[in-house]
Each structure stands twice: as C-alpha cells, then as structure tokens.
C-alpha cells in the first residue's frame, strides 16, 4: 500500500484538516490546526508531502522519525503541528487497514469510556451575566458533566488591586456554590500571571478546592512554574504549549506540575502523546489532554486516553463533538463518551462539510491586546 495523495482543508475557524489517500482507496484524516497561524502549518504539510508520497503509510514510527529528524532545525509549534496531523492520519489509516479502532493497535483499552470536561464559567456577576452562565450550566448538566474549566478574564497586569482580584474570587466561589462539591472545577490562567500574583490568587481560591489551575505563569520558565506549584496546595497543570517528550522532560524531572496537558495536534500526534503519557507515569503525573479545536483532533486524543493508565480527563469544547464535520457527533452521557468502535479514529467524516476552504480568516487566538491604562502590550 502506498500514499498517493495528501490534501488539506480549512472548513471552519480553528480547524485545519489533512486527508491522506492510498492506492488501495483507504483514507486517513488528521488535524493540523495551529490556532492563530492558519498558513504556517499548511506550508509545513506541503513541504512534508513530497517525502510521504509513494511511501507505505503503515510505517508510522519510521515516518515520524524522518519528519522530525530530517531537517537541521527540529521541532517548534509549526513543524510539530504538521507532524501531529500527519501522524493522526496515518494512525487512522492503520486502524482502517486492520479493521480495528486505533487504540487496539496501541495495546488495547484500559478503560471502558472516556471522561470529558467542558468549558463553563461565570464571566460577569451582573444579573444578565449570571443568567447566561446559569443557562449554559443547565444545558451542560443534561449531559452529566462532572468537571468544568473556566478562564480568568483579563488582561492581568503584574499585580492588580484587591477589587479586581476579589471579583475573580467571588466568581470562583459562586461556581462552587452552584455545582456543589461532587463536581470538579478548574481554572485556566492562560499564562497571564506573574508567580507572585498567581500564588496570591491560588491561595484565595484554595477553599473551593479546584481540580487544578492551568498555566498560572508563562510557559517559558519551568522554575517559575515550580515556584508556584511549591506554594499552592492543590494541583497545578500545564502542557498545551509544550512539544514532544523532550519539551516535557524538565517539567517532570523538576516536579513542576501535578498534571500535564499535551495536545494531540501539537505535541507530535498520537505517537508522541502516548510517549509523553508513558513518561509521565513514572512521575505519578496524570494527563488531561488539551483539545480546543475540532473533532478530528478530539478523536485522536481519545485513542490515547483509552490506552494509558494515567489518564484523568479529556478537555473538549463544543466544536470537538462534531461541529457539522462528522456524520454522527460524539455523544456525552453522564460526563463520559463511549469508546469509539469504528476502525481508525472512530468517526465517519462528512466530506461535503469537511472538504472545503473558508474564503476569509478571522483571528483565532491572539491578536492585538493592550492594557487600557497605558497602552502596553497584554497577553491574550
């Protein structure tokens, strides 16, 4: 069997897809979305396609090694997101070739269903803001979610006055009041805080027992992350912007985080997500794979979720469940998704919806953000 065609599509904002076709008519799908860089991974896939054409798609590890090591400059979010999508598509093909879900080729499932958590929060304490938050919570509760994650708002400066901090703290405790103690709540700080501010805020919300705080500080400095983790009593999580097992090595060796969040469309695909999870197991660190893009990336994450013992929960946004790109959306019941049973990544793509390219692009992550007080650049 040989790869005969590699195609790319941009059917939704925050969704770039790759389709790999073989001479036997089998097709594999992957997701190369790199939020905020719509053209970069597209170009990287085009560069890699020349190598893959005519190759046996079942030699997945061999191809991963070549794509990663063949260029003098390795890694980086653009290259690794391109490799990730290609890797996903090859695993999809392999499962279809052997007639089994991909997770069976990874050693077989160690659990019967996949726990997922949704995005939800109280972003505005006004009557209208609380009503909107209550409406979304009630909708999510019909699917039985047992965990939610919210953002911090912002932008945040190096330090903020008590009123600004107290507003966030009130929202956190009100969320706990609404959902009760049987539901877990997490907060994503998006790397916006300084270590001192992150520690202060974490200590303020400690009483409502967060599941974790994610990216309390920017990702570049692991010692700063460890400083926060050492001064906070509940789990600190990070990892959506770390790439490959080498990118996670220092986090694990320094015990800088209790939970890690590799992304199957950035870290290096299914192959590398599995290796990162296996490496984390040695340190008793569990994974909560990041996924805030489309349903193909989400399906890739679930293949690894099914086979690693140190899995805790899978992130998903509403678009992950289908977004009109699948013939049948993923279904959440009691806060879980049943293991996929179809061969490959477990879905049937809607080709009419998926094989399209948007004419216009709007900013997905990032853009121009400034502090209103002085016009200086702020983090998204």
N, C-alpha and C positions, 0 to 999 in steps of 0.2 A: 504494500500500500504506500502511496506517495502523496505528498501535499501538492495540489495542482493550482490552488488559488487562495489568496488571502485578501479579504475585503474589509473595509472599515465603514462604520455608520455613526451618525450623530443624530439620533432620533428624538432626544429630549435634552433639556438643560441638565447638566451634571450626569450625563450618560453618553459615553463613547464605547461602541461595541466593535469587536473584531470577529469575523467569520472565517474559519479555516475549512476549506473543502478538499476532499481527496479524490483520487481517480476511481475509487470504489463507490463514490456517491455519498459517503458519510460526511457530516458537517459538525464542526465543533464551534461553540460560542464562548467568548471571553469578554471581559470588560476592562478597558484601559483608561477609564476616567481618571484624570488628574485635575481636580477642581481648580479653576482659575487659570489653567494652562491648556486651552482647548486644541491648539495647533501643535503643541510640542510633542505629546505622545503620538499623535498622528504621524508626524515626521519620523519619529523613532521606529515605529512599526514598519513604515515603508522601508527604512534602512535595513531592518532585520529580515524583511520578507524575502529578499534575494537569497539569503542563506537557507531559508526553510523550504523554498520551492524545490520539489523533487526529492525531499527527504522523507524518511519513514516517520510518521507522527508519533509512533508508539515509543520511540527512544526519548522519552520526556526528560529524564535527568541529563542525558548526553546533550540535548539541545539547550537545556538551562545553563549547563556549564559553559557551553560555547558562547551563548549570547551574553553571559555575564563576564567571561574572561577574555573574549576575543579582542576587545578594544583596550587600548592602554589605559584610558580613563574609565574606571569601573563605577558602577552604582549611580546614585543620585536619583531624585524622585522621578525625573522624566524617563530615564532608561529603565528603572525598576518597575514603573507603572506599565511600560510597554511589555517588558518581560512577563509581568504578572498576568496581563490579559492573554498573551500567547500561551503561557503555561496553563491557564484555566481552559482555554480552547482545546489544548492537546489532551488534558485530562477528560474533558467532555467527550472527545473523540474516542479515547481509550475505553471509557465505560460503554459507549455505544458499540464499539467493535466487539467487546467481550459480552455484551448484553447484560451488564450489571450496573448498579449505581456506583459512582466513582469511589465512594467511601469503602466499598467492598474491596477495591484494588489497593486501598491504603491500609488494609489489615482488618477491616470489618468494624462494625459499630460496637461501641462500649456503652451506649445508652439507647433508649427506645424513642426519645423525642428531644427536640432542641428548645431549651428555654430562651425566650427573647425578651428584650426590654424596649420600651417605646420612649419617644421624646414627649415630655409634657412638663409644664411648669406654670407658675403664676408669675406673669411678667409685669403685671400692673395691678396695684392694690385698689384702684378705683372700682366703683360698683360695676362698670362696664367690663373692666379687665378681669375682675373676679368671675363675672357671669360667663365670659368667654372661656376662661380656664375651667370652670365647672362643667361647661357643655362638652369640652373635649375630653375631660376626665370621664364623664359618664359614658361617652362613646367608647373610649378605650376599655372601660370596665366591662362592657358587654363581651369583650374578648378575653377577659380574665387575667390581664397583665398583673404580674406580681412585683414588677420593678419599673421605675421610670427615671429618666435623666433630664435635667434642666440646665440651662445656661445661666451666666451671672449678669447678663445685661452689660452695660458699659458704654463707652470705653472707661477703663480704670487708669488712674494715674499711679505714681509710686506710692502714694497714700491718699486716702480720702477722709473727709470729715465724718464724725460719728453719724450724722443723719443719713449719709449715703450708704454707709455700712449697715446701719440698723434697718434700712429699707430692705436690703437683701436678706438679712437675718429674719425679719418678720415673714417674708415670703416663704423661706425655708420651713419655719415652724408651722406656718399655716398649711403648707402642703402636707406636713406630717399629721396635722390635725384632721385634714380631710380624708386621708387614705388609711389612717390607723397604723398600728405597729406591726401588722402582718405583711405590709408592703414595704419594699426597699426603695429608697430614694438616693439618687446620686446627682452630683453637680459637676459640670464641665466648665472649668475656669478658662479654657482656651489659651493657656499660657500667657494670660494678661497681667498676672500679678508679680510683684517683687516677692522674694522669700518672706520678708517680714510681714507684709500685708497678707499674704496667703496664710501664714501661721496664725495671725490675729483672727482672720475670718473663720478659719477652720476651728479654732478654739471656741468661737462664738456659736457655731452650729453643732458642736460636738454633742450637745444634749439631745438633738433629734436623731442621732445615730445614723449618719449617712452610710450608704453602701460603699461609696468612695467619693473622693474629689479627684477629678481628672485634670491633668496638665495644669497644676497650680502655678507653675512658672514656665517661661520659655524653655524649649526642648534642648537648646544647645549646651547647657551646662549641667552635667549629671550631678556634680557636687552640690549645686544649689537645690536640685530636686531632693537629694538625700537629706540636706539640711531641713527642708520642710517635713519630709517623711519622719525624721527623727524627733520632731517636735509636735507631731499630730498623733492622736491616739487611735484613729480609725484608718482604713486603707487609703493609700494614695495610688492612683493609676496613671499610666502614661503609655504611649507607644504608637499612636496612629501616624506619627510623622517619623518613626524610626524604620529603617530599611535593612533587610537581611538579618541573619543571626549575628553578624558582626556588629550591626548597629545596636542590638540589644545586649551585647556581651557586658558592657560596663554597667548598665542598669542592674543586671542580675548579679554580677560579681560584687557590686557595692551595696546590694540590698536597698536600692534607692526607691523601689516601688513594690507594693504588695501584689499588684495586679498589672498585667500588661495587655495592650490593645492593638496588636498588629492588624493591618488591613490587607485582605487578600488581593486587592487591586493595587497595592503599593509596595508591600514588603517583599514581593517576589513570587506571588501566586500561591496556588495550593501547595506546591512543593516546599516553598520556603516557610509558609505559615506553619506547616506541620513540623518542620525542623525547629523553628523558634519555640513552638509549644513544647516539644520534647526537651529542648534545652532548659526551658523554664521549670519543667517538672523537677529537675534536680534541686532547684532552689525553693521548692514548695510554693511556687508562684503560679497562680491560675490565669487563664486567658479569658478576656471578653473581647473577641474580635470587633474591631471598628468597621462599620459599614453605614455610610450615609449617602450612598449614591443609588445605583439601580439594582434590579432584581437578578441580573446575571452575577454580579459581584456577590450579592447576598447568597445565592445558591452555592457559589464557590466556598464561601465561609462555612456554610453548613456541612460541607463534605468533611472538613477538618474537625468541626465541632463534634461530629458523630464519632470520631475515632480516637480522640485524645482524652485521657482520664482527667487532666487538669483543666477542663473547660468549666466555666461558671455560668456565663450567659452571653447571648449574641445581640449586639446592637442592631436596630433596624429603624429606618424612617418609613413613612407611609409608602414612598415610591419603591422601596425594596420589595414590597409584597406583590408587585406586578406592574403598576403604572401603565397599563394598557399594552405592555410589550409581551406578555405571556398569554397563551390561550387559556390558562387557568391560574389564577392568582394563588400565592401561598396563603394558607388559612391558619389564623391564630385561634387556638381554643385553650382555655384555662392558662393562658400565658405561654403556651408551647406550640411548636409546629411539628407535625409528624415527620419522621424521617422520609425523605424522598424515595420513591420506589422505582421511578423510571430510570432507564440506563443513562449513564453520564451524569451531568449535573442535576438531572431530575426534573427538567421543565420541557415544555413544548413551546418554542418561540412563536410569536405571531409575526410572520415575516413581513406582512403588509405594513405593520406598525414599526417593526424594528429596522427594516432596510430602507431608511430614509435619512436625509440630512437636512437639519434646520438651515434656513437661509440667514438667520440672524443669531447673534450671540449676545447674551447679557451676562454681567458679572456674576460668578457663582460663589466664589469665596475671595475675600479681599476687596480690593478697590481703594478708593480714597477715603480714609478715615482720619479725622483730626480732632484734637481736643478743642472744644469750643472756647475755652478760657484764653488760649494763647495761640491757637493755630498750629501747634506742633503735631507731628505725626503720631497717630494712635494705632494700636494693634486692632485688627478686625475682631 
